[in-house]
Amino acid sequence: MTDLETPVAAPRVPALRRAAPALLGYVAVRALGLLALAVWSGARGKSAYVLLTARWDSLWYARVAGGGYGYEVRLPNGDVHSDLAFFPLLPWLERLLHALTPLSYGGAGLTVALLASLAAAWGVFAVADLVHGPRAGVCAVLLWAVLPVGIVQSMAYSESLFTALAAWSLYAVLTGRWVSAGVLAALAGLTRPVGLAVVAAVWAAGVVSFVRARSAGVRDRGGEHSSGAPDDGCAPAESGAARTRRVPRVPGASSAPHAPDATEGAPAWRRGLGMLLAPVGAAVYVLWVGHRTGKGPLGYLDVQAGWRNGFDGGYAFARFVADKFTSFPSALAGAGLTVGVCLLLWLYVIGVRQGQPLPLLVYTGVVLALALCASSYFGSKPRLLMPAFPVLLPLARALADARPRRSALVTAALAVASAVYGAFWLNGSGPP
């Protein structure tokens, strides 16, 4: 007989022991990728360390860490590339680590990225475990590790740091830790412009929780209950021991096994405080850029315009893909891009149909929209999509339900392919 009447606290952060298989698998995949990069780079007379720490955005971050903001490059066509486009949390951490250790700014950035990638993997596991169970959690982490551009997780870039903050903020929302969710969302907003996605997730969950709490209060005053039990907004959820317990429901959670049923019962002031804290990081930096440039609250948009970055609803990207079909073999690349975008959208729709919690759907939707609808740097889109890890949950669920031997073979093949592609990519065009 199940215990449906005893309320329990929101699930605790998954213990390291529970997440250990996922983290060990993640380390193995990333180690394979770094080994492939070292071998490939050595054969070409290049330094793998330099490729990881001193190219593209990593140089901009290191420059900000070493000398603060104020550097810009004026191109012959009139464009102005300003370091104000790069959010400050990673440079701050680089500067701190550089001051405490003998590491260079680039080396400090690489160290932060490597540690953050482990935190991100743990966060991905925590979210997937909460939604679909531990096997799906392990599979989600491995799928995130074997992404074709997974090597970026081991570069002095901000993707790993952002994904770690985003994943744990989402986990905090799903388990009713509103203040923690707000603080982590604020830090994510200091890391990348796509921090807007984390803020949107926190606000969506908060608004729904307030609406439901208000509706529940109205029903309580009217005595309108569907049963004799008090209507406290709770629903049964399956625990790790397969024992149903009564826990508060998270906004947008599905009723599927292992779906999270987190608190709406948190005090209103905690929910409100979490929502207020969430946008602080991004807002402070954007307003500071506007003040520094003298162009007001929209000054950051002018900085991005100097990089030819903007939001056009995907028109420029669609034209870019269409142009690929005008010749051969570029048509193959166009077909690949088309299939990739369709796959992402298909997986998102599956997530909706499987009842993913509302915060995950909002977060993923915003990340996909910002990445696919940006008007420039089309080669960056694969890495810009990397933080959208919830889109992998349907695949992780399918992989977890498959036979263990088949799952292992698929994962191993993807890990090898990712390692080889990452080494090839980083020795070539790489992530702009």
Contacts in CASP RR format, 6 or more apart in sequence:
PFRMAT RR
TARGET T0000
AUTHOR 0000-0000-0000
METHOD contacts of the structure
MODEL  1
MTDLETPVAAPRVPALRRAAPALLGYVAVRALGLLALAVWSGARGKSAYV
LLTARWDSLWYARVAGGGYGYEVRLPNGDVHSDLAFFPLLPWLERLLHAL
TPLSYGGAGLTVALLASLAAAWGVFAVADLVHGPRAGVCAVLLWAVLPVG
IVQSMAYSESLFTALAAWSLYAVLTGRWVSAGVLAALAGLTRPVGLAVVA
AVWAAGVVSFVRARSAGVRDRGGEHSSGAPDDGCAPAESGAARTRRVPRV
PGASSAPHAPDATEGAPAWRRGLGMLLAPVGAAVYVLWVGHRTGKGPLGY
LDVQAGWRNGFDGGYAFARFVADKFTSFPSALAGAGLTVGVCLLLWLYVI
GVRQGQPLPLLVYTGVVLALALCASSYFGSKPRLLMPAFPVLLPLARALA
DARPRRSALVTAALAVASAVYGAFWLNGSGPP
2 236 0 8 1.000
2 243 0 8 1.000
2 244 0 8 1.000
2 245 0 8 1.000
3 243 0 8 1.000
3 244 0 8 1.000
3 245 0 8 1.000
3 246 0 8 1.000
4 236 0 8 1.000
4 244 0 8 1.000
4 245 0 8 1.000
4 246 0 8 1.000
5 229 0 8 1.000
5 246 0 8 1.000
6 245 0 8 1.000
6 246 0 8 1.000
7 232 0 8 1.000
7 234 0 8 1.000
7 246 0 8 1.000
7 247 0 8 1.000
7 248 0 8 1.000
8 245 0 8 1.000
8 246 0 8 1.000
8 247 0 8 1.000
10 175 0 8 1.000
10 176 0 8 1.000
10 177 0 8 1.000
10 247 0 8 1.000
10 248 0 8 1.000
10 262 0 8 1.000
10 263 0 8 1.000
11 130 0 8 1.000
11 175 0 8 1.000
11 247 0 8 1.000
11 260 0 8 1.000
11 262 0 8 1.000
13 126 0 8 1.000
13 171 0 8 1.000
14 122 0 8 1.000
14 125 0 8 1.000
14 126 0 8 1.000
14 129 0 8 1.000
16 23 0 8 1.000
16 122 0 8 1.000
18 129 0 8 1.000
18 134 0 8 1.000
19 122 0 8 1.000
19 125 0 8 1.000
19 126 0 8 1.000
19 129 0 8 1.000
21 138 0 8 1.000
22 121 0 8 1.000
22 122 0 8 1.000
22 124 0 8 1.000
22 125 0 8 1.000
22 137 0 8 1.000
22 138 0 8 1.000
22 140 0 8 1.000
22 141 0 8 1.000
22 142 0 8 1.000
23 118 0 8 1.000
23 121 0 8 1.000
23 122 0 8 1.000
23 125 0 8 1.000
23 141 0 8 1.000
25 138 0 8 1.000
25 141 0 8 1.000
25 142 0 8 1.000
25 145 0 8 1.000
26 117 0 8 1.000
26 118 0 8 1.000
26 121 0 8 1.000
26 141 0 8 1.000
26 142 0 8 1.000
26 144 0 8 1.000
26 145 0 8 1.000
27 118 0 8 1.000
28 415 0 8 1.000
29 142 0 8 1.000
29 145 0 8 1.000
29 146 0 8 1.000
29 415 0 8 1.000
29 418 0 8 1.000
29 419 0 8 1.000
30 117 0 8 1.000
30 145 0 8 1.000
30 153 0 8 1.000
30 154 0 8 1.000
32 415 0 8 1.000
32 416 0 8 1.000
32 419 0 8 1.000
33 151 0 8 1.000
33 154 0 8 1.000
33 415 0 8 1.000
33 418 0 8 1.000
33 419 0 8 1.000
33 422 0 8 1.000
33 423 0 8 1.000
34 48 0 8 1.000
34 151 0 8 1.000
34 154 0 8 1.000
35 419 0 8 1.000
36 419 0 8 1.000
36 420 0 8 1.000
36 422 0 8 1.000
36 423 0 8 1.000
37 48 0 8 1.000
37 51 0 8 1.000
37 52 0 8 1.000
37 151 0 8 1.000
37 419 0 8 1.000
37 422 0 8 1.000
37 423 0 8 1.000
37 426 0 8 1.000
37 427 0 8 1.000
38 48 0 8 1.000
39 423 0 8 1.000
40 423 0 8 1.000
40 424 0 8 1.000
40 427 0 8 1.000
41 47 0 8 1.000
41 48 0 8 1.000
41 51 0 8 1.000
41 423 0 8 1.000
41 426 0 8 1.000
41 427 0 8 1.000
42 48 0 8 1.000
44 427 0 8 1.000
46 427 0 8 1.000
49 110 0 8 1.000
51 426 0 8 1.000
51 427 0 8 1.000
52 58 0 8 1.000
52 110 0 8 1.000
52 154 0 8 1.000
52 155 0 8 1.000
52 156 0 8 1.000
52 426 0 8 1.000
53 62 0 8 1.000
53 104 0 8 1.000
53 106 0 8 1.000
53 107 0 8 1.000
53 109 0 8 1.000
53 110 0 8 1.000
53 155 0 8 1.000
53 156 0 8 1.000
54 62 0 8 1.000
54 106 0 8 1.000
54 156 0 8 1.000
55 430 0 8 1.000
56 430 0 8 1.000
56 431 0 8 1.000
56 432 0 8 1.000
57 86 0 8 1.000
57 157 0 8 1.000
57 158 0 8 1.000
57 431 0 8 1.000
58 106 0 8 1.000
58 109 0 8 1.000
58 155 0 8 1.000
58 156 0 8 1.000
58 157 0 8 1.000
60 83 0 8 1.000
60 86 0 8 1.000
61 86 0 8 1.000
61 90 0 8 1.000
61 91 0 8 1.000
61 94 0 8 1.000
61 105 0 8 1.000
61 106 0 8 1.000
61 109 0 8 1.000
61 156 0 8 1.000
61 157 0 8 1.000
61 158 0 8 1.000
62 91 0 8 1.000
62 94 0 8 1.000
62 104 0 8 1.000
62 105 0 8 1.000
62 106 0 8 1.000
62 109 0 8 1.000
62 156 0 8 1.000
63 71 0 8 1.000
63 83 0 8 1.000
64 71 0 8 1.000
64 83 0 8 1.000
64 86 0 8 1.000
64 88 0 8 1.000
64 91 0 8 1.000
65 90 0 8 1.000
65 91 0 8 1.000
65 92 0 8 1.000
65 94 0 8 1.000
65 95 0 8 1.000
65 98 0 8 1.000
65 105 0 8 1.000
65 106 0 8 1.000
65 108 0 8 1.000
65 109 0 8 1.000
66 91 0 8 1.000
66 94 0 8 1.000
66 95 0 8 1.000
66 98 0 8 1.000
66 105 0 8 1.000
68 83 0 8 1.000
68 91 0 8 1.000
69 83 0 8 1.000
69 84 0 8 1.000
69 292 0 8 1.000
70 82 0 8 1.000
70 83 0 8 1.000
70 84 0 8 1.000
71 82 0 8 1.000
71 83 0 8 1.000
72 80 0 8 1.000
72 81 0 8 1.000
72 82 0 8 1.000
72 83 0 8 1.000
73 80 0 8 1.000
73 81 0 8 1.000
74 80 0 8 1.000
74 81 0 8 1.000
75 81 0 8 1.000
79 306 0 8 1.000
79 307 0 8 1.000
79 308 0 8 1.000
80 306 0 8 1.000
81 306 0 8 1.000
81 307 0 8 1.000
82 303 0 8 1.000
82 306 0 8 1.000
82 307 0 8 1.000
84 289 0 8 1.000
84 292 0 8 1.000
84 293 0 8 1.000
84 300 0 8 1.000
84 303 0 8 1.000
85 303 0 8 1.000
85 304 0 8 1.000
85 307 0 8 1.000
85 309 0 8 1.000
86 158 0 8 1.000
87 158 0 8 1.000
87 189 0 8 1.000
87 190 0 8 1.000
87 191 0 8 1.000
87 192 0 8 1.000
87 193 0 8 1.000
87 282 0 8 1.000
87 285 0 8 1.000
88 190 0 8 1.000
88 285 0 8 1.000
89 158 0 8 1.000
89 161 0 8 1.000
89 187 0 8 1.000
89 189 0 8 1.000
89 190 0 8 1.000
89 191 0 8 1.000
90 109 0 8 1.000
90 112 0 8 1.000
90 158 0 8 1.000
90 161 0 8 1.000
90 191 0 8 1.000
93 108 0 8 1.000
93 109 0 8 1.000
93 112 0 8 1.000
93 161 0 8 1.000
94 105 0 8 1.000
94 106 0 8 1.000
94 107 0 8 1.000
94 108 0 8 1.000
94 109 0 8 1.000
94 112 0 8 1.000
94 156 0 8 1.000
95 105 0 8 1.000
95 108 0 8 1.000
96 108 0 8 1.000
97 103 0 8 1.000
97 108 0 8 1.000
97 109 0 8 1.000
97 111 0 8 1.000
97 112 0 8 1.000
98 104 0 8 1.000
98 105 0 8 1.000
98 108 0 8 1.000
101 108 0 8 1.000
103 111 0 8 1.000
106 156 0 8 1.000
107 156 0 8 1.000
109 156 0 8 1.000
110 154 0 8 1.000
110 155 0 8 1.000
110 156 0 8 1.000
112 156 0 8 1.000
112 161 0 8 1.000
113 153 0 8 1.000
113 154 0 8 1.000
113 155 0 8 1.000
113 156 0 8 1.000
113 157 0 8 1.000
113 160 0 8 1.000
113 161 0 8 1.000
114 154 0 8 1.000
114 160 0 8 1.000
116 160 0 8 1.000
116 161 0 8 1.000
116 163 0 8 1.000
116 164 0 8 1.000
117 153 0 8 1.000
117 154 0 8 1.000
117 160 0 8 1.000
117 163 0 8 1.000
117 164 0 8 1.000
119 164 0 8 1.000
119 168 0 8 1.000
120 144 0 8 1.000
120 153 0 8 1.000
120 160 0 8 1.000
120 161 0 8 1.000
120 163 0 8 1.000
120 164 0 8 1.000
120 167 0 8 1.000
121 141 0 8 1.000
121 144 0 8 1.000
121 145 0 8 1.000
123 164 0 8 1.000
123 167 0 8 1.000
123 168 0 8 1.000
123 171 0 8 1.000
124 137 0 8 1.000
124 140 0 8 1.000
124 141 0 8 1.000
124 144 0 8 1.000
124 163 0 8 1.000
124 167 0 8 1.000
124 389 0 8 1.000
125 137 0 8 1.000
125 138 0 8 1.000
125 140 0 8 1.000
125 141 0 8 1.000
126 167 0 8 1.000
126 168 0 8 1.000
126 171 0 8 1.000
127 140 0 8 1.000
127 167 0 8 1.000
127 170 0 8 1.000
127 171 0 8 1.000
127 174 0 8 1.000
127 360 0 8 1.000
127 389 0 8 1.000
127 390 0 8 1.000
128 136 0 8 1.000
128 137 0 8 1.000
128 139 0 8 1.000
128 140 0 8 1.000
128 141 0 8 1.000
128 393 0 8 1.000
128 396 0 8 1.000
129 136 0 8 1.000
129 137 0 8 1.000
129 258 0 8 1.000
130 171 0 8 1.000
130 174 0 8 1.000
130 175 0 8 1.000
130 258 0 8 1.000
130 260 0 8 1.000
131 174 0 8 1.000
131 258 0 8 1.000
131 259 0 8 1.000
131 260 0 8 1.000
131 356 0 8 1.000
131 357 0 8 1.000
131 360 0 8 1.000
131 393 0 8 1.000
132 256 0 8 1.000
132 258 0 8 1.000
132 259 0 8 1.000
132 393 0 8 1.000
132 396 0 8 1.000
132 397 0 8 1.000
132 400 0 8 1.000
133 240 0 8 1.000
133 258 0 8 1.000
133 400 0 8 1.000
135 400 0 8 1.000
136 258 0 8 1.000
136 393 0 8 1.000
136 396 0 8 1.000
136 397 0 8 1.000
136 399 0 8 1.000
136 400 0 8 1.000
137 396 0 8 1.000
137 400 0 8 1.000
138 400 0 8 1.000
139 395 0 8 1.000
139 396 0 8 1.000
139 397 0 8 1.000
139 399 0 8 1.000
139 400 0 8 1.000
139 407 0 8 1.000
139 411 0 8 1.000
140 389 0 8 1.000
140 392 0 8 1.000
140 393 0 8 1.000
140 396 0 8 1.000
142 411 0 8 1.000
142 415 0 8 1.000
143 392 0 8 1.000
143 395 0 8 1.000
143 396 0 8 1.000
143 399 0 8 1.000
143 411 0 8 1.000
143 414 0 8 1.000
144 386 0 8 1.000
144 389 0 8 1.000
144 392 0 8 1.000
145 153 0 8 1.000
145 415 0 8 1.000
145 418 0 8 1.000
146 411 0 8 1.000
146 414 0 8 1.000
146 415 0 8 1.000
146 417 0 8 1.000
146 418 0 8 1.000
147 382 0 8 1.000
147 386 0 8 1.000
147 418 0 8 1.000
148 382 0 8 1.000
148 417 0 8 1.000
148 418 0 8 1.000
148 421 0 8 1.000
148 422 0 8 1.000
148 425 0 8 1.000
149 382 0 8 1.000
149 383 0 8 1.000
149 386 0 8 1.000
149 422 0 8 1.000
149 425 0 8 1.000
149 431 0 8 1.000
150 386 0 8 1.000
150 418 0 8 1.000
150 422 0 8 1.000
151 418 0 8 1.000
151 422 0 8 1.000
151 423 0 8 1.000
151 425 0 8 1.000
151 426 0 8 1.000
152 159 0 8 1.000
152 160 0 8 1.000
152 383 0 8 1.000
152 386 0 8 1.000
152 431 0 8 1.000
153 159 0 8 1.000
153 160 0 8 1.000
153 386 0 8 1.000
154 160 0 8 1.000
155 431 0 8 1.000
157 383 0 8 1.000
157 431 0 8 1.000
158 191 0 8 1.000
158 192 0 8 1.000
159 192 0 8 1.000
159 383 0 8 1.000
159 386 0 8 1.000
159 387 0 8 1.000
161 191 0 8 1.000
162 188 0 8 1.000
162 191 0 8 1.000
162 192 0 8 1.000
162 194 0 8 1.000
162 195 0 8 1.000
162 387 0 8 1.000
163 386 0 8 1.000
163 387 0 8 1.000
163 389 0 8 1.000
165 184 0 8 1.000
165 185 0 8 1.000
165 187 0 8 1.000
165 188 0 8 1.000
165 191 0 8 1.000
165 198 0 8 1.000
166 184 0 8 1.000
166 188 0 8 1.000
166 195 0 8 1.000
166 197 0 8 1.000
166 198 0 8 1.000
166 363 0 8 1.000
166 387 0 8 1.000
167 389 0 8 1.000
168 180 0 8 1.000
168 184 0 8 1.000
169 180 0 8 1.000
169 181 0 8 1.000
169 182 0 8 1.000
169 184 0 8 1.000
169 185 0 8 1.000
169 188 0 8 1.000
169 198 0 8 1.000
169 201 0 8 1.000
169 202 0 8 1.000
170 181 0 8 1.000
170 198 0 8 1.000
170 201 0 8 1.000
170 359 0 8 1.000
170 360 0 8 1.000
170 363 0 8 1.000
170 390 0 8 1.000
172 178 0 8 1.000
172 180 0 8 1.000
172 181 0 8 1.000
172 182 0 8 1.000
172 184 0 8 1.000
173 181 0 8 1.000
173 201 0 8 1.000
173 202 0 8 1.000
173 205 0 8 1.000
173 250 0 8 1.000
173 262 0 8 1.000
173 359 0 8 1.000
174 250 0 8 1.000
174 253 0 8 1.000
174 260 0 8 1.000
174 262 0 8 1.000
174 357 0 8 1.000
174 359 0 8 1.000
174 360 0 8 1.000
175 250 0 8 1.000
175 260 0 8 1.000
175 262 0 8 1.000
175 263 0 8 1.000
176 248 0 8 1.000
176 250 0 8 1.000
176 262 0 8 1.000
176 263 0 8 1.000
176 266 0 8 1.000
178 202 0 8 1.000
178 206 0 8 1.000
178 266 0 8 1.000
178 270 0 8 1.000
178 271 0 8 1.000
178 272 0 8 1.000
178 273 0 8 1.000
178 274 0 8 1.000
178 275 0 8 1.000
179 270 0 8 1.000
179 273 0 8 1.000
179 274 0 8 1.000
179 277 0 8 1.000
181 202 0 8 1.000
181 274 0 8 1.000
181 278 0 8 1.000
182 202 0 8 1.000
182 273 0 8 1.000
182 274 0 8 1.000
182 275 0 8 1.000
182 277 0 8 1.000
182 278 0 8 1.000
183 274 0 8 1.000
183 277 0 8 1.000
184 198 0 8 1.000
185 195 0 8 1.000
185 198 0 8 1.000
185 199 0 8 1.000
185 201 0 8 1.000
185 202 0 8 1.000
185 274 0 8 1.000
185 277 0 8 1.000
185 278 0 8 1.000
185 279 0 8 1.000
186 277 0 8 1.000
186 278 0 8 1.000
186 279 0 8 1.000
186 280 0 8 1.000
186 281 0 8 1.000
186 282 0 8 1.000
187 281 0 8 1.000
188 195 0 8 1.000
188 198 0 8 1.000
189 195 0 8 1.000
189 196 0 8 1.000
189 198 0 8 1.000
189 199 0 8 1.000
189 279 0 8 1.000
189 281 0 8 1.000
189 282 0 8 1.000
189 285 0 8 1.000
190 281 0 8 1.000
190 282 0 8 1.000
190 284 0 8 1.000
190 285 0 8 1.000
192 387 0 8 1.000
193 282 0 8 1.000
193 304 0 8 1.000
193 370 0 8 1.000
194 366 0 8 1.000
194 367 0 8 1.000
194 370 0 8 1.000
194 371 0 8 1.000
194 384 0 8 1.000
194 387 0 8 1.000
195 282 0 8 1.000
196 282 0 8 1.000
196 366 0 8 1.000
196 370 0 8 1.000
197 362 0 8 1.000
197 363 0 8 1.000
197 364 0 8 1.000
197 365 0 8 1.000
197 366 0 8 1.000
197 367 0 8 1.000
197 370 0 8 1.000
197 387 0 8 1.000
198 278 0 8 1.000
198 363 0 8 1.000
199 278 0 8 1.000
199 279 0 8 1.000
199 282 0 8 1.000
200 362 0 8 1.000
200 363 0 8 1.000
200 366 0 8 1.000
201 359 0 8 1.000
201 360 0 8 1.000
201 362 0 8 1.000
201 363 0 8 1.000
201 366 0 8 1.000
202 274 0 8 1.000
202 275 0 8 1.000
202 278 0 8 1.000
202 359 0 8 1.000
203 275 0 8 1.000
203 278 0 8 1.000
204 251 0 8 1.000
204 358 0 8 1.000
204 359 0 8 1.000
204 362 0 8 1.000
205 250 0 8 1.000
205 251 0 8 1.000
205 252 0 8 1.000
205 358 0 8 1.000
205 359 0 8 1.000
205 362 0 8 1.000
206 251 0 8 1.000
206 271 0 8 1.000
206 272 0 8 1.000
206 275 0 8 1.000
208 251 0 8 1.000
208 252 0 8 1.000
208 358 0 8 1.000
209 251 0 8 1.000
209 264 0 8 1.000
209 271 0 8 1.000
210 268 0 8 1.000
210 271 0 8 1.000
212 233 0 8 1.000
212 251 0 8 1.000
212 264 0 8 1.000
213 264 0 8 1.000
213 265 0 8 1.000
213 268 0 8 1.000
216 231 0 8 1.000
216 232 0 8 1.000
216 233 0 8 1.000
219 225 0 8 1.000
219 231 0 8 1.000
220 231 0 8 1.000
225 231 0 8 1.000
232 248 0 8 1.000
232 265 0 8 1.000
233 248 0 8 1.000
233 249 0 8 1.000
233 264 0 8 1.000
233 265 0 8 1.000
234 246 0 8 1.000
234 247 0 8 1.000
234 248 0 8 1.000
234 249 0 8 1.000
234 261 0 8 1.000
235 246 0 8 1.000
235 247 0 8 1.000
235 249 0 8 1.000
235 255 0 8 1.000
235 261 0 8 1.000
236 244 0 8 1.000
236 245 0 8 1.000
236 246 0 8 1.000
236 247 0 8 1.000
236 261 0 8 1.000
237 244 0 8 1.000
237 245 0 8 1.000
237 247 0 8 1.000
237 259 0 8 1.000
237 260 0 8 1.000
237 261 0 8 1.000
238 244 0 8 1.000
238 257 0 8 1.000
238 258 0 8 1.000
239 245 0 8 1.000
247 261 0 8 1.000
247 262 0 8 1.000
247 263 0 8 1.000
248 261 0 8 1.000
248 262 0 8 1.000
248 263 0 8 1.000
248 264 0 8 1.000
248 265 0 8 1.000
249 261 0 8 1.000
249 262 0 8 1.000
249 264 0 8 1.000
250 260 0 8 1.000
250 261 0 8 1.000
250 262 0 8 1.000
250 263 0 8 1.000
250 264 0 8 1.000
250 357 0 8 1.000
250 358 0 8 1.000
250 359 0 8 1.000
251 264 0 8 1.000
251 357 0 8 1.000
251 358 0 8 1.000
251 359 0 8 1.000
252 355 0 8 1.000
252 357 0 8 1.000
252 358 0 8 1.000
252 359 0 8 1.000
253 259 0 8 1.000
253 260 0 8 1.000
253 261 0 8 1.000
253 262 0 8 1.000
253 355 0 8 1.000
253 357 0 8 1.000
253 358 0 8 1.000
254 354 0 8 1.000
254 355 0 8 1.000
254 356 0 8 1.000
254 357 0 8 1.000
256 354 0 8 1.000
256 355 0 8 1.000
259 355 0 8 1.000
259 357 0 8 1.000
260 357 0 8 1.000
285 300 0 8 1.000
286 297 0 8 1.000
286 299 0 8 1.000
286 300 0 8 1.000
287 296 0 8 1.000
287 297 0 8 1.000
289 299 0 8 1.000
289 300 0 8 1.000
289 303 0 8 1.000
290 296 0 8 1.000
290 297 0 8 1.000
290 298 0 8 1.000
290 299 0 8 1.000
290 300 0 8 1.000
293 299 0 8 1.000
293 302 0 8 1.000
293 303 0 8 1.000
295 302 0 8 1.000
301 310 0 8 1.000
304 310 0 8 1.000
307 376 0 8 1.000
307 377 0 8 1.000
308 375 0 8 1.000
308 376 0 8 1.000
308 377 0 8 1.000
309 374 0 8 1.000
309 375 0 8 1.000
309 376 0 8 1.000
309 377 0 8 1.000
310 374 0 8 1.000
310 375 0 8 1.000
310 376 0 8 1.000
311 370 0 8 1.000
311 373 0 8 1.000
311 374 0 8 1.000
311 375 0 8 1.000
312 373 0 8 1.000
312 374 0 8 1.000
312 375 0 8 1.000
313 369 0 8 1.000
313 373 0 8 1.000
314 372 0 8 1.000
314 373 0 8 1.000
314 374 0 8 1.000
314 375 0 8 1.000
315 375 0 8 1.000
316 374 0 8 1.000
316 375 0 8 1.000
316 376 0 8 1.000
316 378 0 8 1.000
317 372 0 8 1.000
317 373 0 8 1.000
317 374 0 8 1.000
317 375 0 8 1.000
317 378 0 8 1.000
317 381 0 8 1.000
320 378 0 8 1.000
321 334 0 8 1.000
321 337 0 8 1.000
321 338 0 8 1.000
321 341 0 8 1.000
324 330 0 8 1.000
324 331 0 8 1.000
324 333 0 8 1.000
324 334 0 8 1.000
324 337 0 8 1.000
325 331 0 8 1.000
325 334 0 8 1.000
325 335 0 8 1.000
341 372 0 8 1.000
344 368 0 8 1.000
344 372 0 8 1.000
344 385 0 8 1.000
344 388 0 8 1.000
344 391 0 8 1.000
345 368 0 8 1.000
347 391 0 8 1.000
347 392 0 8 1.000
347 394 0 8 1.000
347 395 0 8 1.000
348 361 0 8 1.000
348 364 0 8 1.000
348 365 0 8 1.000
348 368 0 8 1.000
348 391 0 8 1.000
350 394 0 8 1.000
351 361 0 8 1.000
351 390 0 8 1.000
351 391 0 8 1.000
351 393 0 8 1.000
351 394 0 8 1.000
352 361 0 8 1.000
354 393 0 8 1.000
354 394 0 8 1.000
354 397 0 8 1.000
356 390 0 8 1.000
356 393 0 8 1.000
360 390 0 8 1.000
360 393 0 8 1.000
361 390 0 8 1.000
363 388 0 8 1.000
363 390 0 8 1.000
364 388 0 8 1.000
364 390 0 8 1.000
364 391 0 8 1.000
365 388 0 8 1.000
367 385 0 8 1.000
367 387 0 8 1.000
367 388 0 8 1.000
368 385 0 8 1.000
368 388 0 8 1.000
368 391 0 8 1.000
370 384 0 8 1.000
371 381 0 8 1.000
371 384 0 8 1.000
371 385 0 8 1.000
371 388 0 8 1.000
372 381 0 8 1.000
372 385 0 8 1.000
374 381 0 8 1.000
374 384 0 8 1.000
377 432 0 8 1.000
379 429 0 8 1.000
379 431 0 8 1.000
379 432 0 8 1.000
380 431 0 8 1.000
380 432 0 8 1.000
382 431 0 8 1.000
383 431 0 8 1.000
399 407 0 8 1.000
399 410 0 8 1.000
399 411 0 8 1.000
400 407 0 8 1.000
402 410 0 8 1.000
425 431 0 8 1.000
END
